[in-house]
Each structure stands twice: as structure tokens, then as C-alpha cells.
Amino acid sequence: MVRVRGRLRAGRLEVEVADSGGWREAGADGGERGRGRLIMARLVDEAVIDGAPQGTVVRLAKRLSGAA
């Protein structure tokens, strides 16, 4: 199961994605994993990943242009 929350706050879009899957670091060889952090870094202004064996929470924030 995955939980997704989003909100607008102070001219920013904030999104939180959480699941109960275990956290795994990308392998040293790169393999077919580990591109998510790169994609997040290119698309948002802030990305925080809290990974633990009992689940992972990713918090993303993007400043919105023209927001008052």
C-alpha cells in the first residue's frame, strides 16, 4: 500500500509519498536501480528520503512560479 498526500503552502507544492516496503540502498554497480534520487533532484527544489526497514517516506517540495 502507498499513501500520497499533497498540499499547497506558502507558494510551494508539498508532496509526501509513504509505503511500508523495506528500504534498500542502490548497489555500488548502479545496476537497474538508483535513478529515483537523480530524477527527484532535477524536478523539485527539495527532496528528503526517510528510509527504514519498516517503510519509506519521501517528502518533495517545489516552489511555484507566480505564487503570491
N, CA, C and O atoms as a GROMACS GRO file, in nm:
protein
  272
    1MET      N    1   0.084  -0.116   0.000
    1MET     CA    2   0.000   0.000   0.000
    1MET      C    3   0.089   0.124   0.000
    1MET      O    4   0.193   0.127   0.066
    2VAL      N    5   0.046   0.225  -0.074
    2VAL     CA    6   0.120   0.352  -0.083
    2VAL      C    7   0.025   0.465  -0.043
    2VAL      O    8  -0.090   0.467  -0.085
    3ARG      N    9   0.074   0.558   0.037
    3ARG     CA   10  -0.003   0.676   0.076
    3ARG      C   11   0.060   0.798   0.009
    3ARG      O   12   0.181   0.818   0.017
    4VAL      N   13  -0.022   0.880  -0.056
    4VAL     CA   14   0.025   1.003  -0.120
    4VAL      C   15  -0.056   1.119  -0.065
    4VAL      O   16  -0.179   1.116  -0.065
    5ARG      N   17   0.014   1.222  -0.018
    5ARG     CA   18  -0.051   1.344   0.032
    5ARG      C   19   0.010   1.463  -0.041
    5ARG      O   20   0.130   1.464  -0.070
    6GLY      N   21  -0.071   1.560  -0.069
    6GLY     CA   22  -0.021   1.681  -0.132
    6GLY      C   23  -0.092   1.802  -0.076
    6GLY      O   24  -0.208   1.794  -0.036
    7ARG      N   25  -0.021   1.916  -0.074
    7ARG     CA   26  -0.084   2.039  -0.029
    7ARG      C   27  -0.008   2.158  -0.085
    7ARG      O   28   0.110   2.149  -0.119
    8LEU      N   29  -0.079   2.269  -0.095
    8LEU     CA   30  -0.019   2.396  -0.132
    8LEU      C   31   0.002   2.476  -0.005
    8LEU      O   32  -0.090   2.490   0.076
    9ARG      N   33   0.123   2.528   0.013
    9ARG     CA   34   0.152   2.603   0.134
    9ARG      C   35   0.260   2.707   0.105
    9ARG      O   36   0.370   2.673   0.062
   10ALA      N   37   0.226   2.833   0.128
   10ALA     CA   38   0.321   2.944   0.114
   10ALA      C   39   0.391   2.942  -0.022
   10ALA      O   40   0.513   2.955  -0.030
   11GLY      N   41   0.313   2.924  -0.130
   11GLY     CA   42   0.370   2.928  -0.263
   11GLY      C   43   0.451   2.805  -0.302
   11GLY      O   44   0.531   2.809  -0.396
   12ARG      N   45   0.430   2.696  -0.230
   12ARG     CA   46   0.501   2.571  -0.258
   12ARG      C   47   0.403   2.456  -0.269
   12ARG      O   48   0.302   2.453  -0.199
   13LEU      N   49   0.432   2.364  -0.356
   13LEU     CA   50   0.362   2.237  -0.362
   13LEU      C   51   0.443   2.138  -0.281
   13LEU      O   52   0.562   2.117  -0.308
   14GLU      N   53   0.381   2.078  -0.181
   14GLU     CA   54   0.448   1.979  -0.097
   14GLU      C   55   0.379   1.845  -0.114
   14GLU      O   56   0.257   1.835  -0.104
   15VAL      N   57   0.457   1.743  -0.141
   15VAL     CA   58   0.404   1.609  -0.163
   15VAL      C   59   0.479   1.512  -0.073
   15VAL      O   60   0.601   1.519  -0.058
   16GLU      N   61   0.404   1.421  -0.012
   16GLU     CA   62   0.463   1.315   0.071
   16GLU      C   63   0.414   1.181   0.019
   16GLU      O   64   0.294   1.160   0.003
   17VAL      N   65   0.507   1.092  -0.006
   17VAL     CA   66   0.475   0.956  -0.053
   17VAL      C   67   0.533   0.859   0.050
   17VAL      O   68   0.652   0.866   0.083
   18ALA      N   69   0.449   0.769   0.100
   18ALA     CA   70   0.494   0.675   0.203
   18ALA      C   71   0.448   0.534   0.166
   18ALA      O   72   0.341   0.514   0.110
   19ASP      N   73   0.533   0.436   0.199
   19ASP     CA   74   0.494   0.296   0.182
   19ASP      C   75   0.552   0.215   0.296
   19ASP      O   76   0.628   0.265   0.379
   20SER      N   77   0.515   0.089   0.301
   20SER     CA   78   0.562   0.003   0.409
   20SER      C   79   0.671  -0.092   0.361
   20SER      O   80   0.707  -0.186   0.432
   21GLY      N   81   0.724  -0.068   0.242
   21GLY     CA   82   0.831  -0.152   0.190
   21GLY      C   83   0.963  -0.124   0.258
   21GLY      O   84   0.987  -0.011   0.303
   22GLY      N   85   1.049  -0.222   0.266
   22GLY     CA   86   1.180  -0.204   0.326
   22GLY      C   87   1.271  -0.120   0.240
   22GLY      O   88   1.265  -0.128   0.117
   23TRP      N   89   1.354  -0.040   0.302
   23TRP     CA   90   1.447   0.048   0.232
   23TRP      C   91   1.571  -0.029   0.188
   23TRP      O   92   1.626  -0.109   0.264
   24ARG      N   93   1.615  -0.005   0.065
   24ARG     CA   94   1.739  -0.065   0.015
   24ARG      C   95   1.820   0.044  -0.054
   24ARG      O   96   1.768   0.116  -0.139
   25GLU      N   97   1.946   0.055  -0.018
   25GLU     CA   98   2.036   0.148  -0.086
   25GLU      C   99   2.067   0.094  -0.225
   25GLU      O  100   2.064  -0.027  -0.247
   26ALA      N  101   2.096   0.184  -0.318
   26ALA     CA  102   2.136   0.142  -0.453
   26ALA      C  103   2.268   0.066  -0.444
   26ALA      O  104   2.354   0.100  -0.363
   27GLY      N  105   2.284  -0.035  -0.527
   27GLY     CA  106   2.408  -0.112  -0.529
   27GLY      C  107   2.524  -0.030  -0.583
   27GLY      O  108   2.503   0.067  -0.656
   28ALA      N  109   2.645  -0.067  -0.548
   28ALA     CA  110   2.764   0.004  -0.592
   28ALA      C  111   2.781   0.001  -0.743
   28ALA      O  112   2.839   0.093  -0.800
   29ASP      N  113   2.732  -0.104  -0.808
   29ASP     CA  114   2.749  -0.119  -0.953
   29ASP      C  115   2.646  -0.037  -1.032
   29ASP      O  116   2.652  -0.034  -1.155
   30GLY      N  117   2.551   0.029  -0.963
   30GLY     CA  118   2.449   0.106  -1.033
   30GLY      C  119   2.333   0.021  -1.076
   30GLY      O  120   2.218   0.052  -1.045
   31GLY      N  121   2.360  -0.086  -1.147
   31GLY     CA  122   2.256  -0.180  -1.188
   31GLY      C  123   2.136  -0.112  -1.250
   31GLY      O  124   2.149  -0.012  -1.320
   32GLU      N  125   2.018  -0.168  -1.224
   32GLU     CA  126   1.894  -0.114  -1.277
   32GLU      C  127   1.817  -0.032  -1.173
   32GLU      O  128   1.699  -0.005  -1.191
   33ARG      N  129   1.883   0.006  -1.066
   33ARG     CA  130   1.817   0.081  -0.958
   33ARG      C  131   1.892   0.210  -0.932
   33ARG      O  132   2.002   0.232  -0.983
   34GLY      N  133   1.830   0.296  -0.852
   34GLY     CA  134   1.901   0.412  -0.802
   34GLY      C  135   1.887   0.539  -0.882
   34GLY      O  136   1.964   0.633  -0.860
   35ARG      N  137   1.793   0.547  -0.975
   35ARG     CA  138   1.777   0.670  -1.053
   35ARG      C  139   1.674   0.764  -0.993
   35ARG      O  140   1.664   0.879  -1.036
   36GLY      N  141   1.598   0.718  -0.895
   36GLY     CA  142   1.493   0.799  -0.835
   36GLY      C  143   1.543   0.928  -0.774
   36GLY      O  144   1.481   1.033  -0.791
   37ARG      N  145   1.654   0.923  -0.703
   37ARG     CA  146   1.709   1.045  -0.641
   37ARG      C  147   1.750   1.147  -0.746
   37ARG      O  148   1.727   1.266  -0.729
   38LEU      N  149   1.810   1.101  -0.854
   38LEU     CA  150   1.850   1.192  -0.961
   38LEU      C  151   1.727   1.258  -1.024
   38LEU      O  152   1.727   1.379  -1.048
   39ILE      N  153   1.625   1.180  -1.051
   39ILE     CA  154   1.502   1.235  -1.110
   39ILE      C  155   1.440   1.337  -1.015
   39ILE      O  156   1.400   1.445  -1.059
   40MET      N  157   1.430   1.304  -0.887
   40MET     CA  158   1.373   1.399  -0.790
   40MET      C  159   1.454   1.528  -0.785
   40MET      O  160   1.397   1.637  -0.783
   41ALA      N  161   1.586   1.517  -0.782
   41ALA     CA  162   1.672   1.635  -0.774
   41ALA      C  163   1.652   1.728  -0.893
   41ALA      O  164   1.664   1.850  -0.880
   42ARG      N  165   1.623   1.672  -1.008
   42ARG     CA  166   1.603   1.753  -1.129
   42ARG      C  167   1.465   1.818  -1.135
   42ARG      O  168   1.448   1.920  -1.201
   43LEU      N  169   1.367   1.759  -1.068
   43LEU     CA  170   1.228   1.806  -1.080
   43LEU      C  171   1.181   1.895  -0.966
   43LEU      O  172   1.091   1.977  -0.987
   44VAL      N  173   1.238   1.882  -0.849
   44VAL     CA  174   1.188   1.957  -0.734
   44VAL      C  175   1.300   2.036  -0.668
   44VAL      O  176   1.418   2.015  -0.697
   45ASP      N  177   1.262   2.128  -0.581
   45ASP     CA  178   1.359   2.210  -0.510
   45ASP      C  179   1.413   2.141  -0.385
   45ASP      O  180   1.527   2.164  -0.345
   46GLU      N  181   1.331   2.058  -0.324
   46GLU     CA  182   1.373   1.985  -0.204
   46GLU      C  183   1.322   1.841  -0.211
   46GLU      O  184   1.209   1.816  -0.251
   47ALA      N  185   1.408   1.749  -0.172
   47ALA     CA  186   1.368   1.608  -0.165
   47ALA      C  187   1.435   1.547  -0.042
   47ALA      O  188   1.557   1.550  -0.028
   48VAL      N  189   1.353   1.492   0.047
   48VAL     CA  190   1.404   1.428   0.168
   48VAL      C  191   1.350   1.286   0.170
   48VAL      O  192   1.230   1.264   0.154
   49ILE      N  193   1.440   1.190   0.189
   49ILE     CA  194   1.402   1.050   0.193
   49ILE      C  195   1.434   0.995   0.331
   49ILE      O  196   1.549   0.999   0.376
   50ASP      N  197   1.332   0.943   0.397
   50ASP     CA  198   1.350   0.876   0.526
   50ASP      C  199   1.321   0.728   0.503
   50ASP      O  200   1.205   0.688   0.492
   51GLY      N  201   1.427   0.649   0.496
   51GLY     CA  202   1.411   0.506   0.471
   51GLY      C  203   1.445   0.424   0.592
   51GLY      O  204   1.545   0.450   0.660
   52ALA      N  205   1.363   0.326   0.618
   52ALA     CA  206   1.384   0.235   0.732
   52ALA      C  207   1.332   0.098   0.690
   52ALA      O  208   1.258   0.087   0.593
   53PRO      N  209   1.370  -0.006   0.763
   53PRO     CA  210   1.321  -0.140   0.728
   53PRO      C  211   1.168  -0.151   0.728
   53PRO      O  212   1.112  -0.232   0.654
   54GLN      N  213   1.101  -0.071   0.810
   54GLN     CA  214   0.955  -0.080   0.819
   54GLN      C  215   0.883   0.008   0.718
   54GLN      O  216   0.760   0.004   0.711
   55GLY      N  217   0.955   0.087   0.639
   55GLY     CA  218   0.890   0.168   0.537
   55GLY      C  219   0.972   0.288   0.496
   55GLY      O  220   1.076   0.318   0.555
   56THR      N  221   0.926   0.356   0.393
   56THR     CA  222   0.996   0.471   0.338
   56THR      C  223   0.899   0.587   0.323
   56THR      O  224   0.784   0.568   0.282
   57VAL      N  225   0.946   0.708   0.358
   57VAL     CA  226   0.869   0.830   0.337
   57VAL      C  227   0.955   0.924   0.255
   57VAL      O  228   1.070   0.951   0.290
   58VAL      N  229   0.898   0.973   0.144
   58VAL     CA  230   0.967   1.071   0.059
   58VAL      C  231   0.888   1.200   0.065
   58VAL      O  232   0.767   1.200   0.040
   59ARG      N  233   0.956   1.311   0.098
   59ARG     CA  234   0.893   1.442   0.102
   59ARG      C  235   0.955   1.530  -0.006
   59ARG      O  236   1.077   1.547  -0.013
   60LEU      N  237   0.869   1.584  -0.091
   60LEU     CA  238   0.913   1.666  -0.204
   60LEU      C  239   0.850   1.804  -0.193
   60LEU      O  240   0.736   1.816  -0.148
   61ALA      N  241   0.923   1.908  -0.234
   61ALA     CA  242   0.869   2.043  -0.234
   61ALA      C  243   0.917   2.115  -0.358
   61ALA      O  244   1.033   2.104  -0.398
   62LYS      N  245   0.825   2.190  -0.420
   62LYS     CA  246   0.855   2.266  -0.542
   62LYS      C  247   0.795   2.405  -0.526
   62LYS      O  248   0.676   2.419  -0.501
   63ARG      N  249   0.880   2.509  -0.541
   63ARG     CA  250   0.831   2.646  -0.540
   63ARG      C  251   0.751   2.668  -0.667
   63ARG      O  252   0.793   2.625  -0.775
   64LEU      N  253   0.638   2.734  -0.655
   64LEU     CA  254   0.553   2.759  -0.771
   64LEU      C  255   0.578   2.900  -0.822
   64LEU      O  256   0.569   2.996  -0.745
   65SER      N  257   0.608   2.914  -0.948
   65SER     CA  258   0.632   3.046  -1.005
   65SER      C  259   0.502   3.123  -1.011
   65SER      O  260   0.396   3.066  -1.040
   66GLY      N  261   0.508   3.252  -0.983
   66GLY     CA  262   0.389   3.335  -0.987
   66GLY      C  263   0.301   3.322  -0.865
   66GLY      O  264   0.195   3.383  -0.859
   67ALA      N  265   0.344   3.242  -0.768
   67ALA     CA  266   0.262   3.226  -0.646
   67ALA      C  267   0.276   3.347  -0.558
   67ALA      O  268   0.386   3.402  -0.544
   68ALA      N  269   0.167   3.391  -0.500
   68ALA     CA  270   0.170   3.508  -0.412
   68ALA      C  271   0.188   3.467  -0.268
   68ALA      O  272   0.192   3.553  -0.180
   0.00000   0.00000   0.00000
